[in-house]
Amino acid sequence: MKRVLIAVAFLIVGMSYLSHAQDNNKSLATANWNTLAKVTYKVGKDEYGELSIPVFGDEIQKLAGKEIELPGYIIPFDGMFKPDHIILSSLPVAACFFCGSGGPESVIEIYLKEPIKYTANGIKVRGKLELNETDYNQLMYILKDAVMVGPAN
């Protein structure tokens, strides 16, 4: 009888743990590179001439301010890797936006809570998504308070 009670106790604790873990994942908004690629552009002007201004559709706007996870590849910028401020690309370095392959929707600026080491392998990050349509010194997608959650799957 004692063994049955212990088994039931473990079962209850285990189910409680799984339920709690599922609740934590519910707060994570469903986003991926395909969702972020659904951006369109309008033509605008500044003192230097014409520029493309992102127009974020409803699906993307619903992600603004929400915590999301994205897999990708670290892209060094300014000639150097910065361990707490990185650019993440949906494509490897040789095929990224800055090399002429992907569009601006294929990269995201990441501000990390904790510095990470550079790797050429894919990683996965989690953070709060910000949409940027006015500051042309930054990318149109920004992830704040981000953490690396592991390798890309």
C-alpha positions as CSV (number, residue, x, y, z in Angstrom):
1,M,0.0,0.0,0.0
2,K,2.9,2.3,0.9
3,R,4.4,1.8,-2.6
4,V,1.1,2.6,-4.3
5,L,0.8,5.9,-2.3
6,I,4.4,6.8,-3.3
7,A,3.7,6.0,-6.9
8,V,0.5,8.1,-6.9
9,A,2.4,11.0,-5.2
10,F,5.1,10.9,-7.9
11,L,2.4,10.7,-10.6
12,I,0.6,13.8,-9.2
13,V,3.9,15.8,-8.9
14,G,4.9,14.8,-12.4
15,M,1.6,15.8,-13.9
16,S,1.7,19.1,-12.0
17,Y,5.2,19.8,-13.4
18,L,4.1,19.0,-17.0
19,S,1.1,21.2,-16.7
20,H,3.2,24.1,-15.4
21,A,5.8,23.6,-18.2
22,Q,2.9,23.7,-20.8
23,D,1.6,26.9,-19.2
24,N,5.0,28.5,-19.6
25,N,5.1,27.6,-23.3
26,K,1.6,29.1,-23.9
27,S,3.0,32.6,-23.2
28,L,5.4,32.1,-26.2
29,A,3.9,33.6,-29.3
30,T,3.9,31.4,-32.4
31,A,6.3,33.0,-34.9
32,N,8.8,31.9,-37.4
33,W,10.8,33.3,-40.4
34,N,7.9,32.6,-42.7
35,T,5.6,34.8,-40.6
36,L,8.2,37.6,-40.5
37,A,8.6,37.3,-44.3
38,K,5.0,38.4,-44.8
39,V,6.0,42.1,-44.5
40,T,5.4,44.5,-47.4
41,Y,7.0,47.8,-48.2
42,K,6.0,51.3,-49.3
43,V,8.2,53.9,-50.9
44,G,9.3,56.8,-48.7
45,K,11.8,59.6,-48.9
46,D,14.5,61.0,-46.6
47,E,17.3,63.5,-47.2
48,Y,19.2,60.9,-49.2
49,G,16.4,59.9,-51.5
50,E,13.9,57.1,-51.8
51,L,13.8,54.2,-49.2
52,S,11.6,51.2,-48.5
53,I,9.5,51.5,-45.4
54,P,8.2,48.3,-43.9
55,V,4.4,47.8,-43.6
56,F,3.7,45.2,-41.0
57,G,0.5,43.2,-41.6
58,D,-1.9,42.1,-38.9
59,E,-0.2,38.7,-38.4
60,I,3.1,40.4,-37.7
61,Q,1.6,43.3,-35.6
62,K,0.0,40.7,-33.3
63,L,3.5,39.5,-32.4
64,A,4.8,43.0,-31.4
65,G,5.7,43.1,-27.7
66,K,5.3,39.3,-27.4
67,E,8.0,36.8,-26.6
68,I,9.0,34.7,-29.5
69,E,11.7,32.1,-30.4
70,L,13.6,32.0,-33.6
71,P,16.4,29.7,-34.9
72,G,19.1,31.2,-37.1
73,Y,22.8,32.0,-37.6
74,I,24.9,34.7,-36.0
75,I,26.0,37.3,-38.6
76,P,29.0,39.4,-37.5
77,F,28.6,43.1,-38.1
78,D,30.8,46.2,-37.9
79,G,33.6,43.8,-38.7
80,M,33.3,42.2,-35.3
81,F,31.1,40.0,-33.2
82,K,29.5,41.7,-30.2
83,P,28.6,39.0,-27.6
84,D,25.5,40.9,-26.3
85,H,24.2,42.5,-29.5
86,I,24.0,40.3,-32.5
87,I,22.3,40.0,-35.9
88,L,20.5,36.7,-36.4
89,S,19.8,35.5,-39.9
90,S,17.4,32.8,-41.2
91,L,20.2,31.9,-43.6
92,P,23.9,31.0,-43.0
93,V,26.5,33.7,-43.4
94,A,27.3,32.8,-47.0
95,A,23.7,33.3,-48.1
96,C,22.5,36.1,-45.7
97,F,20.9,39.4,-46.5
98,F,24.2,41.3,-46.2
99,C,25.7,39.0,-48.8
100,G,22.9,39.7,-51.3
101,S,20.7,36.6,-50.9
102,G,17.9,37.1,-48.4
103,G,15.8,40.2,-48.0
104,P,15.7,42.5,-44.9
105,E,12.9,40.3,-43.4
106,S,15.4,37.5,-43.1
107,V,17.5,39.2,-40.4
108,I,16.7,40.4,-36.8
109,E,18.7,42.5,-34.4
110,I,19.1,40.8,-31.0
111,Y,19.9,42.4,-27.7
112,L,20.9,39.6,-25.3
113,K,20.6,39.7,-21.5
114,E,23.8,37.6,-21.2
115,P,26.7,37.6,-23.7
116,I,27.2,34.5,-25.8
117,K,30.2,33.1,-27.7
118,Y,30.2,33.3,-31.5
119,T,29.4,30.1,-33.4
120,A,29.0,29.4,-37.0
121,N,26.4,26.7,-36.1
122,G,22.7,27.6,-35.9
123,I,21.3,28.7,-32.6
124,K,17.9,29.5,-31.2
125,V,17.0,32.7,-29.3
126,R,14.0,33.8,-27.3
127,G,13.1,37.4,-26.6
128,K,10.5,40.2,-26.9
129,L,9.8,41.3,-30.5
130,E,9.8,44.9,-31.5
131,L,8.8,46.2,-34.9
132,N,10.8,49.1,-36.3
133,E,9.6,51.2,-39.2
134,T,11.2,54.5,-38.4
135,D,14.8,54.2,-37.1
136,Y,16.8,53.4,-40.2
137,N,20.0,52.9,-38.1
138,Q,18.4,49.6,-36.9
139,L,16.9,46.6,-38.6
140,M,13.1,46.4,-38.9
141,Y,12.9,43.4,-36.5
142,I,14.5,43.7,-33.0
143,L,14.5,41.1,-30.2
144,K,15.0,42.6,-26.8
145,D,15.8,40.9,-23.4
146,A,16.8,37.9,-25.4
147,V,18.4,34.7,-24.3
148,M,20.0,31.8,-26.2
149,V,17.9,28.7,-25.6
150,G,20.0,26.2,-27.5
151,P,21.1,25.1,-30.9
152,A,18.8,25.5,-33.8
153,N,16.8,22.3,-34.4
